[in-house]
Amino acid sequence: MFKIKDRIMLGAISGVISGTTARILNKINYEIGLTDIRYNPMAAVLFLPKKKIKSLQGTLLGATVNNIGEAVAGIGITYFLSSTGKDYKAFKGMGVGAFSWIMVDGLVGSQKLKIKSSKPFAPTIRLLEHLFAGALCSTLITKLGDESLFPPKTIKPIERIPLVHTGMNYAINPERNES
């Protein structure tokens, strides 16, 4: 099976897939009455007046803003797993998801945009959605990503794909020096 070797693409793809899945879950939770806040309208409010967020423009803008945020979160999880290893991947992804929930629902939604839920359990439902998205994202990253992005501790550092490529060749191992 084809594996993705680029951390940016891997994270962006995994983030958008897992985030879209979580938004579908949010829509279901909204329709059955567990929450009264949807992610796309909340994102659209960042750029549009509240009366326009349910328009086609608002819907598309909200989805775009969410996809960008999800891609960035996926890239962050990819680098996090690349530096700390694939062990406990779901737990690590859930940690990033929980942080995202604090930032999106807590700081931006509640504090900046003054969006408050009238349902007392709704913030907990949205936390669960974020935890699910983080766990799914980290799982996708480890399934779709090439093993060289997540080297075991037994591989020498010189043989690992660096987290950040500087363009410099190191003469530690002359056979690997390609200058």
GROMACS elastic network, one bead per residue, 0.5 to 0.9 nm:
[ bonds ]
;  ai    aj funct       b0    kb
    1   144     6  0.89224   500
    2   144     6  0.78869   500
    2   145     6  0.89162   500
    2   146     6  0.84244   500
    3   143     6  0.81796   500
    3   144     6  0.53991   500
    3   145     6  0.52656   500
    3   147     6  0.83133   500
    4     7     6  0.77513   500
    4     9     6  0.75639   500
    4    10     6  0.60168   500
    4   144     6  0.60299   500
    4   146     6  0.55151   500
    5     9     6  0.83030   500
    5    10     6  0.73966   500
    5   144     6  0.89536   500
    5   145     6  0.61504   500
    5   146     6  0.52841   500
    5   147     6  0.84354   500
    5   148     6  0.76896   500
    5   149     6  0.69112   500
    6     9     6  0.55598   500
    6    10     6  0.60238   500
    6    11     6  0.85540   500
    6   145     6  0.81049   500
    6   146     6  0.85537   500
    6   149     6  0.83883   500
    7    10     6  0.50051   500
    7    11     6  0.59080   500
    7    12     6  0.83693   500
    7    75     6  0.67593   500
    7    78     6  0.62432   500
    7    79     6  0.70701   500
    7    82     6  0.86988   500
    7   145     6  0.79553   500
    7   149     6  0.76473   500
    7   163     6  0.85953   500
    8    11     6  0.53037   500
    8    12     6  0.60391   500
    8    13     6  0.85350   500
    8    71     6  0.87151   500
    8    72     6  0.87632   500
    8    74     6  0.84398   500
    8    75     6  0.55816   500
    8    76     6  0.88935   500
    8    78     6  0.78913   500
    8    79     6  0.87305   500
    9    12     6  0.51205   500
    9    13     6  0.59765   500
    9    14     6  0.83650   500
    9    71     6  0.88357   500
    9    75     6  0.78067   500
   10    13     6  0.54228   500
   10    14     6  0.60614   500
   10    15     6  0.83641   500
   10    74     6  0.78178   500
   10    75     6  0.72254   500
   10    78     6  0.72953   500
   10   140     6  0.87715   500
   10   141     6  0.64011   500
   10   144     6  0.71983   500
   10   145     6  0.64360   500
   11    14     6  0.51681   500
   11    15     6  0.57504   500
   11    16     6  0.84282   500
   11    70     6  0.89941   500
   11    71     6  0.63294   500
   11    72     6  0.74455   500
   11    73     6  0.75831   500
   11    76     6  0.71934   500
   11    77     6  0.69781   500
   11    78     6  0.53981   500
   11    79     6  0.82867   500
   11   137     6  0.81009   500
   11   138     6  0.88529   500
   11   140     6  0.89392   500
   11   141     6  0.66130   500
   11   145     6  0.89990   500
   12    15     6  0.50968   500
   12    16     6  0.61068   500
   12    17     6  0.85604   500
   12    67     6  0.87909   500
   12    68     6  0.83592   500
   12    70     6  0.72970   500
   12    72     6  0.64829   500
   12    73     6  0.78976   500
   12    74     6  0.54378   500
   12    75     6  0.56930   500
   13    16     6  0.53607   500
   13    17     6  0.61972   500
   13    18     6  0.86129   500
   13    71     6  0.67303   500
   13    74     6  0.75715   500
   13    75     6  0.88039   500
   13   140     6  0.89639   500
   13   141     6  0.86992   500
   14    17     6  0.52371   500
   14    18     6  0.60607   500
   14    19     6  0.83014   500
   14    70     6  0.85506   500
   14    71     6  0.73976   500
   14    74     6  0.59617   500
   14    75     6  0.83684   500
   14    78     6  0.89846   500
   14   136     6  0.82958   500
   14   137     6  0.53653   500
   14   138     6  0.77932   500
   14   139     6  0.86841   500
   14   140     6  0.57244   500
   14   141     6  0.59699   500
   14   144     6  0.82339   500
   15    18     6  0.52989   500
   15    19     6  0.57626   500
   15    20     6  0.82932   500
   15    67     6  0.79426   500
   15    68     6  0.89529   500
   15    69     6  0.83959   500
   15    72     6  0.72824   500
   15    73     6  0.62781   500
   15    75     6  0.72933   500
   15    77     6  0.86563   500
   15   133     6  0.81070   500
   15   134     6  0.83395   500
   15   136     6  0.87571   500
   15   137     6  0.56497   500
   15   138     6  0.86421   500
   15   140     6  0.86289   500
   15   141     6  0.86429   500
   16    19     6  0.50438   500
   16    20     6  0.58465   500
   16    21     6  0.84284   500
   16    66     6  0.84721   500
   16    67     6  0.56070   500
   16    68     6  0.79031   500
   16    69     6  0.85187   500
   16    70     6  0.53040   500
   16    71     6  0.54022   500
   16    74     6  0.75654   500
   16   137     6  0.85413   500
   17    20     6  0.52719   500
   17    21     6  0.62831   500
   17    22     6  0.87578   500
   17    67     6  0.89937   500
   17    70     6  0.84776   500
   17    71     6  0.88765   500
   17   133     6  0.89407   500
   17   136     6  0.87838   500
   17   137     6  0.76343   500
   17   140     6  0.86761   500
   18    21     6  0.50755   500
   18    22     6  0.62563   500
   18    23     6  0.86972   500
   18    70     6  0.79090   500
   18    74     6  0.86516   500
   18   132     6  0.82710   500
   18   133     6  0.51641   500
   18   134     6  0.74666   500
   18   135     6  0.85840   500
   18   136     6  0.57382   500
   18   137     6  0.52459   500
   18   140     6  0.80646   500
   19    23     6  0.61419   500
   19    24     6  0.86271   500
   19    66     6  0.78653   500
   19    67     6  0.72992   500
   19    69     6  0.88228   500
   19    70     6  0.56097   500
   19    71     6  0.83288   500
   19    74     6  0.89957   500
   19   130     6  0.83765   500
   19   133     6  0.57076   500
   19   134     6  0.83434   500
   19   136     6  0.87906   500
   19   137     6  0.79077   500
   20    24     6  0.62579   500
   20    25     6  0.86250   500
   20    63     6  0.89998   500
   20    66     6  0.85803   500
   20    67     6  0.77155   500
   20    70     6  0.83547   500
   20   133     6  0.85966   500
   21    24     6  0.51480   500
   21    25     6  0.63454   500
   21    26     6  0.86744   500
   21   133     6  0.73296   500
   21   136     6  0.89468   500
   22    26     6  0.60946   500
   22    27     6  0.86066   500
   22   129     6  0.56850   500
   22   130     6  0.71105   500
   22   132     6  0.70130   500
   22   133     6  0.55976   500
   23    27     6  0.61243   500
   23    28     6  0.85957   500
   23    38     6  0.79669   500
   23    39     6  0.68030   500
   23    40     6  0.81495   500
   23   129     6  0.80354   500
   23   133     6  0.89998   500
   24    27     6  0.50111   500
   24    28     6  0.63057   500
   24    29     6  0.86273   500
   25    28     6  0.50879   500
   25    29     6  0.61563   500
   25    30     6  0.85297   500
   25   129     6  0.70729   500
   26    30     6  0.60357   500
   26    31     6  0.85884   500
   26    35     6  0.78488   500
   26    37     6  0.83788   500
   26    38     6  0.65324   500
   26    39     6  0.75049   500
   26   125     6  0.84621   500
   26   126     6  0.73513   500
   26   129     6  0.69158   500
   27    31     6  0.61376   500
   27    32     6  0.86871   500
   27    35     6  0.88963   500
   27    38     6  0.66724   500
   27    39     6  0.85595   500
   28    31     6  0.50874   500
   28    32     6  0.62458   500
   28    33     6  0.84992   500
   28    34     6  0.86767   500
   29    32     6  0.53338   500
   29    33     6  0.61051   500
   29    34     6  0.50988   500
   29    35     6  0.58749   500
   29    36     6  0.84715   500
   29   125     6  0.80110   500
   30    33     6  0.50864   500
   30    34     6  0.58227   500
   30    36     6  0.57048   500
   30    37     6  0.69854   500
   30    38     6  0.69746   500
   31    34     6  0.77471   500
   31    35     6  0.81715   500
   31    36     6  0.86436   500
   32    35     6  0.80871   500
   33    36     6  0.68215   500
   33   119     6  0.89315   500
   34   119     6  0.76342   500
   34   121     6  0.74004   500
   34   122     6  0.61570   500
   34   125     6  0.72163   500
   35    38     6  0.79353   500
   35   117     6  0.76379   500
   35   118     6  0.86034   500
   35   119     6  0.65078   500
   35   120     6  0.89067   500
   35   121     6  0.75742   500
   35   123     6  0.78282   500
   35   125     6  0.70166   500
   35   126     6  0.78179   500
   36   117     6  0.62827   500
   36   118     6  0.72231   500
   36   119     6  0.69274   500
   36   122     6  0.71007   500
   37    41     6  0.80798   500
   37    42     6  0.74271   500
   37   115     6  0.83770   500
   37   116     6  0.84322   500
   37   117     6  0.67401   500
   37   122     6  0.79889   500
   37   126     6  0.88604   500
   38    41     6  0.59467   500
   38    42     6  0.63807   500
   38    43     6  0.88978   500
   39    42     6  0.50736   500
   39    43     6  0.61441   500
   39    44     6  0.86449   500
   39    62     6  0.75567   500
   39    63     6  0.83833   500
   39    66     6  0.74847   500
   40    43     6  0.51233   500
   40    44     6  0.61658   500
   40    45     6  0.87538   500
   40    53     6  0.85310   500
   40    58     6  0.82129   500
   40    59     6  0.64717   500
   40    60     6  0.83226   500
   40    61     6  0.78865   500
   40    63     6  0.54596   500
   40    64     6  0.85356   500
   40    65     6  0.78944   500
   40    66     6  0.66987   500
   41    45     6  0.62583   500
   41    50     6  0.84902   500
   41    53     6  0.56269   500
   41    54     6  0.69230   500
   41    58     6  0.70989   500
   41    59     6  0.68066   500
   41    61     6  0.87592   500
   41    62     6  0.57819   500
   41    63     6  0.85338   500
   42    45     6  0.53839   500
   42    46     6  0.73155   500
   42    53     6  0.83472   500
   42    62     6  0.72360   500
   42   109     6  0.71394   500
   42   113     6  0.84324   500
   42   115     6  0.79880   500
   43    46     6  0.56475   500
   43    47     6  0.79028   500
   43    53     6  0.89127   500
   43    58     6  0.89400   500
   43    61     6  0.77173   500
   43    63     6  0.77061   500
   43    64     6  0.87007   500
   43    65     6  0.60774   500
   43    66     6  0.65584   500
   43   109     6  0.87892   500
   44    47     6  0.57054   500
   44    48     6  0.59484   500
   44    49     6  0.83940   500
   44    50     6  0.83172   500
   44    52     6  0.86228   500
   44    53     6  0.57723   500
   44    54     6  0.88245   500
   44    57     6  0.89255   500
   44    58     6  0.56082   500
   44    59     6  0.71550   500
   44    60     6  0.83727   500
   44    61     6  0.56949   500
   44    63     6  0.80247   500
   44    64     6  0.88653   500
   44    65     6  0.73242   500
   44    66     6  0.89768   500
   45    48     6  0.50886   500
   45    49     6  0.61602   500
   45    50     6  0.59849   500
   45    52     6  0.85547   500
   45    53     6  0.64639   500
   45    58     6  0.82062   500
   45    62     6  0.79457   500
   45   113     6  0.77268   500
   46    49     6  0.83035   500
   46    62     6  0.87269   500
   46    65     6  0.89877   500
   46   113     6  0.77199   500
   47    58     6  0.88066   500
   47    61     6  0.83017   500
   47    62     6  0.89833   500
   48    51     6  0.80777   500
   48    52     6  0.62937   500
   48    53     6  0.64564   500
   48    58     6  0.71262   500
   48    61     6  0.88558   500
   49    52     6  0.56598   500
   49    53     6  0.68521   500
   50    53     6  0.54877   500
   50    54     6  0.81934   500
   51    54     6  0.72490   500
   51    55     6  0.83715   500
   52    55     6  0.54152   500
   52    56     6  0.86099   500
   52    57     6  0.77084   500
   52    58     6  0.59774   500
   53    56     6  0.80680   500
   53    57     6  0.74413   500
   53    59     6  0.64117   500
   53    61     6  0.84968   500
   53    62     6  0.79034   500
   54    57     6  0.79362   500
   54    58     6  0.56023   500
   54    59     6  0.60411   500
   55    58     6  0.50206   500
   55    59     6  0.61302   500
   55    60     6  0.85959   500
   56    59     6  0.50909   500
   56    60     6  0.61482   500
   56    61     6  0.84377   500
   57    60     6  0.52728   500
   57    61     6  0.59769   500
   57    62     6  0.84700   500
   58    61     6  0.50444   500
   58    62     6  0.59341   500
   58    63     6  0.85055   500
   59    62     6  0.51895   500
   59    63     6  0.62342   500
   59    64     6  0.86183   500
   60    63     6  0.51651   500
   60    64     6  0.61179   500
   60    65     6  0.86316   500
   61    64     6  0.50334   500
   61    65     6  0.61181   500
   61    66     6  0.85258   500
   62    65     6  0.51894   500
   62    66     6  0.61244   500
   62    67     6  0.85434   500
   63    66     6  0.51025   500
   63    67     6  0.60225   500
   63    68     6  0.86024   500
   64    67     6  0.50846   500
   64    68     6  0.62171   500
   64    69     6  0.86458   500
   65    68     6  0.52371   500
   65    69     6  0.62949   500
   65    70     6  0.86369   500
   66    69     6  0.50698   500
   66    70     6  0.60069   500
   66    71     6  0.84895   500
   67    70     6  0.50087   500
   67    71     6  0.60025   500
   67    72     6  0.85400   500
   68    71     6  0.51406   500
   68    72     6  0.62200   500
   68    73     6  0.86278   500
   69    72     6  0.51809   500
   69    73     6  0.61896   500
   69    74     6  0.85992   500
   70    73     6  0.50611   500
   70    74     6  0.60920   500
   70    75     6  0.86155   500
   71    75     6  0.61856   500
   71    76     6  0.86039   500
   72    75     6  0.50793   500
   72    76     6  0.62126   500
   72    77     6  0.86725   500
   73    76     6  0.50099   500
   73    77     6  0.62035   500
   73    78     6  0.86009   500
   73    96     6  0.75906   500
   73    97     6  0.82948   500
   73   100     6  0.79478   500
   73   134     6  0.85018   500
   73   137     6  0.88894   500
   74    77     6  0.50564   500
   74    78     6  0.61177   500
   74    79     6  0.87277   500
   74   134     6  0.82425   500
   74   137     6  0.64670   500
   74   138     6  0.77763   500
   74   141     6  0.81057   500
   75    78     6  0.50144   500
   75    79     6  0.63564   500
   75    80     6  0.85289   500
   76    79     6  0.53005   500
   76    80     6  0.60556   500
   76    81     6  0.86213   500
   76    96     6  0.83596   500
   77    81     6  0.60250   500
   77    82     6  0.83833   500
   77    92     6  0.79459   500
   77    93     6  0.64965   500
   77    96     6  0.70640   500
   77   134     6  0.82163   500
   77   137     6  0.77704   500
   77   138     6  0.65350   500
   77   141     6  0.81890   500
   78    81     6  0.52504   500
   78    82     6  0.60444   500
   78    83     6  0.86486   500
   78   137     6  0.89040   500
   78   138     6  0.73507   500
   78   141     6  0.64996   500
   78   142     6  0.84990   500
   78   145     6  0.89066   500
   78   149     6  0.88068   500
   79    83     6  0.61403   500
   79    84     6  0.85026   500
   79   149     6  0.89692   500
   79   163     6  0.70328   500
   80    83     6  0.53452   500
   80    84     6  0.60422   500
   80    85     6  0.79244   500
   80    92     6  0.82471   500
   81    84     6  0.51291   500
   81    86     6  0.56503   500
   81    87     6  0.84202   500
   81    89     6  0.71984   500
   81    92     6  0.78268   500
   81    93     6  0.87343   500
   81   138     6  0.78569   500
   81   141     6  0.86256   500
   81   142     6  0.84182   500
   81   149     6  0.86893   500
   81   150     6  0.70331   500
   82    85     6  0.56332   500
   82    86     6  0.74643   500
   82   149     6  0.58038   500
   82   151     6  0.77338   500
   82   163     6  0.72537   500
   83   149     6  0.89461   500
   83   150     6  0.76597   500
   83   163     6  0.73638   500
   84    87     6  0.81609   500
   84   150     6  0.84328   500
   85    88     6  0.83564   500
   85    89     6  0.79348   500
   85   150     6  0.58530   500
   85   151     6  0.73190   500
   85   152     6  0.72895   500
   85   153     6  0.84083   500
   86    89     6  0.52003   500
   86    90     6  0.89531   500
   86    92     6  0.88845   500
   86   138     6  0.86188   500
   86   142     6  0.69507   500
   86   150     6  0.65700   500
   86   151     6  0.88080   500
   86   152     6  0.87797   500
   87    90     6  0.85132   500
   87    91     6  0.89299   500
   87    92     6  0.86722   500
   88    91     6  0.53387   500
   88    92     6  0.62205   500
   88    93     6  0.86786   500
   89    92     6  0.51013   500
   89    93     6  0.61027   500
   89    94     6  0.85288   500
   89   135     6  0.72938   500
   89   138     6  0.57603   500
   89   139     6  0.66151   500
   89   142     6  0.79650   500
   90    93     6  0.50550   500
   90    94     6  0.60601   500
   90    95     6  0.86054   500
   90   132     6  0.89778   500
   90   134     6  0.72462   500
   90   136     6  0.72127   500
   90   137     6  0.83211   500
   90   138     6  0.59546   500
   90   139     6  0.64144   500
   91    94     6  0.50016   500
   91    95     6  0.62652   500
   91    96     6  0.88784   500
   91   131     6  0.88850   500
   91   134     6  0.84047   500
   91   135     6  0.66695   500
   91   138     6  0.87222   500
   92    95     6  0.50736   500
   92    96     6  0.65996   500
   92    97     6  0.86993   500
   92   134     6  0.78772   500
   92   135     6  0.75032   500
   92   138     6  0.74947   500
   93    96     6  0.52025   500
   93    97     6  0.61589   500
   93    98     6  0.86400   500
   93   131     6  0.75011   500
   93   132     6  0.86467   500
   93   133     6  0.79225   500
   93   136     6  0.75605   500
   93   137     6  0.66980   500
   93   138     6  0.51322   500
   93   139     6  0.81174   500
   94    98     6  0.60048   500
   94    99     6  0.85194   500
   94   130     6  0.74394   500
   94   132     6  0.69585   500
   94   133     6  0.75752   500
   94   135     6  0.51107   500
   94   136     6  0.86613   500
   94   138     6  0.83974   500
   95    98     6  0.51082   500
   95    99     6  0.62825   500
   95   100     6  0.85829   500
   95   131     6  0.74293   500
   95   134     6  0.73220   500
   95   135     6  0.86128   500
   96    99     6  0.50633   500
   96   100     6  0.61050   500
   96   101     6  0.86226   500
   96   130     6  0.86060   500
   96   131     6  0.80465   500
   96   134     6  0.61884   500
   96   135     6  0.88674   500
   97   101     6  0.61751   500
   97   102     6  0.87403   500
   97   127     6  0.80059   500
   97   128     6  0.89504   500
   97   129     6  0.84828   500
   97   132     6  0.76462   500
   97   133     6  0.65527   500
   97   135     6  0.77229   500
   98   101     6  0.50128   500
   98   102     6  0.63834   500
   98   103     6  0.87377   500
   98   127     6  0.66108   500
   98   128     6  0.85630   500
   98   130     6  0.62356   500
   98   131     6  0.59585   500
   98   134     6  0.79876   500
   99   102     6  0.51515   500
   99   103     6  0.63166   500
   99   104     6  0.86182   500
   99   130     6  0.88129   500
  100   103     6  0.50550   500
  100   104     6  0.58330   500
  100   105     6  0.80345   500
  100   130     6  0.71442   500
  100   134     6  0.89739   500
  101   104     6  0.51947   500
  101   105     6  0.53809   500
  101   106     6  0.67973   500
  101   107     6  0.88961   500
  101   126     6  0.74239   500
  101   127     6  0.59337   500
  101   129     6  0.88126   500
  101   130     6  0.60247   500
  101   131     6  0.83739   500
  102   105     6  0.57080   500
  102   107     6  0.63772   500
  102   108     6  0.86089   500
  102   127     6  0.84567   500
  103   106     6  0.54486   500
  103   108     6  0.61032   500
  103   109     6  0.81112   500
  104   107     6  0.60728   500
  104   108     6  0.51552   500
  104   109     6  0.58333   500
  104   110     6  0.84576   500
  105   108     6  0.61067   500
  105   110     6  0.61108   500
  105   111     6  0.86509   500
  105   115     6  0.85367   500
  105   123     6  0.77139   500
  105   126     6  0.80558   500
  105   127     6  0.86554   500
  106   109     6  0.57217   500
  106   110     6  0.51624   500
  106   111     6  0.65605   500
  106   112     6  0.88771   500
  106   123     6  0.89936   500
  107   110     6  0.59067   500
  107   111     6  0.51065   500
  107   112     6  0.64677   500
  107   113     6  0.86944   500
  108   111     6  0.57093   500
  108   113     6  0.61079   500
  108   114     6  0.82024   500
  108   115     6  0.87511   500
  109   112     6  0.60309   500
  109   113     6  0.50878   500
  109   114     6  0.61412   500
  109   115     6  0.53288   500
  109   116     6  0.76386   500
  110   113     6  0.59526   500
  110   116     6  0.58231   500
  110   117     6  0.88637   500
  111   114     6  0.53389   500
  111   115     6  0.76992   500
  112   115     6  0.81963   500
  113   116     6  0.88875   500
  116   119     6  0.89051   500
  117   120     6  0.71105   500
  117   121     6  0.88736   500
  117   122     6  0.66782   500
  117   123     6  0.75419   500
  118   122     6  0.80773   500
  119   122     6  0.53776   500
  119   123     6  0.81745   500
  120   123     6  0.71677   500
  120   124     6  0.83867   500
  121   124     6  0.54621   500
  121   125     6  0.64452   500
  121   126     6  0.89661   500
  122   126     6  0.62654   500
  122   127     6  0.86034   500
  123   126     6  0.50851   500
  123   127     6  0.61552   500
  123   128     6  0.87004   500
  124   128     6  0.62835   500
  124   129     6  0.86725   500
  125   128     6  0.51322   500
  125   129     6  0.63621   500
  125   130     6  0.88193   500
  126   130     6  0.62568   500
  126   131     6  0.86049   500
  127   130     6  0.50931   500
  127   131     6  0.61577   500
  127   132     6  0.85616   500
  128   132     6  0.60672   500
  128   133     6  0.85551   500
  129   132     6  0.51060   500
  129   133     6  0.61910   500
  129   134     6  0.87041   500
  130   133     6  0.50134   500
  130   134     6  0.61631   500
  130   135     6  0.86095   500
  131   134     6  0.51892   500
  131   135     6  0.61810   500
  131   136     6  0.85269   500
  132   135     6  0.52425   500
  132   136     6  0.60343   500
  132   137     6  0.84271   500
  133   136     6  0.51518   500
  133   137     6  0.59144   500
  133   138     6  0.85954   500
  134   137     6  0.50647   500
  134   138     6  0.61937   500
  134   139     6  0.85504   500
  135   138     6  0.53488   500
  135   139     6  0.62063   500
  135   140     6  0.86655   500
  136   139     6  0.50908   500
  136   140     6  0.61115   500
  136   141     6  0.85669   500
  137   140     6  0.51191   500
  137   141     6  0.61209   500
  137   142     6  0.87427   500
  138   141     6  0.50189   500
  138   142     6  0.63366   500
  138   143     6  0.86551   500
  139   142     6  0.53110   500
  139   143     6  0.61956   500
  139   144     6  0.85663   500
  140   143     6  0.50349   500
  140   144     6  0.58031   500
  140   145     6  0.79589   500
  141   144     6  0.53499   500
  141   145     6  0.54706   500
  142   145     6  0.53323   500
  142   146     6  0.78788   500
  142   147     6  0.80746   500
  142   150     6  0.81458   500
  143   146     6  0.81734   500
  145   148     6  0.83343   500
  145   149     6  0.69278   500
  145   150     6  0.83171   500
  146   149     6  0.57922   500
  146   150     6  0.76153   500
  147   150     6  0.53582   500
  147   151     6  0.63825   500
  147   152     6  0.89413   500
  148   151     6  0.54152   500
  148   152     6  0.88885   500
  148   159     6  0.89032   500
  148   160     6  0.65451   500
  148   161     6  0.63626   500
  149   160     6  0.74642   500
  149   161     6  0.61650   500
  149   162     6  0.83490   500
  149   163     6  0.84294   500
  150   160     6  0.83680   500
  150   161     6  0.86301   500
  151   154     6  0.79330   500
  151   155     6  0.64459   500
  151   159     6  0.89315   500
  151   160     6  0.64643   500
  151   161     6  0.83471   500
  152   155     6  0.58950   500
  153   156     6  0.75876   500
  153   157     6  0.86154   500
  155   158     6  0.83003   500
  155   159     6  0.65796   500
  155   160     6  0.70432   500
  156   159     6  0.55079   500
  156   160     6  0.69065   500
  157   160     6  0.53185   500
  157   161     6  0.83983   500
  157   162     6  0.83041   500
  158   161     6  0.80720   500
  158   162     6  0.83767   500
  158   170     6  0.85561   500
  158   172     6  0.78499   500
  158   173     6  0.77501   500
  158   176     6  0.88028   500
  159   162     6  0.87246   500
  159   176     6  0.87443   500
  160   163     6  0.88429   500
  161   164     6  0.85031   500
  161   165     6  0.82309   500
  162   165     6  0.58094   500
  162   166     6  0.88159   500
  165   168     6  0.77510   500
  166   169     6  0.85298   500
  169   176     6  0.86690   500
  169   177     6  0.60500   500
  169   178     6  0.71674   500
  169   179     6  0.69787   500
  170   173     6  0.73658   500
  170   174     6  0.82425   500
  170   176     6  0.84904   500
  170   177     6  0.65410   500
  171   174     6  0.54313   500
  171   175     6  0.87367   500
  171   176     6  0.80093   500
  171   177     6  0.60291   500
  172   176     6  0.84846   500
  172   177     6  0.81952   500
  173   176     6  0.55983   500
  173   177     6  0.66149   500
  174   177     6  0.50838   500
  174   178     6  0.84191   500
  175   178     6  0.79369   500
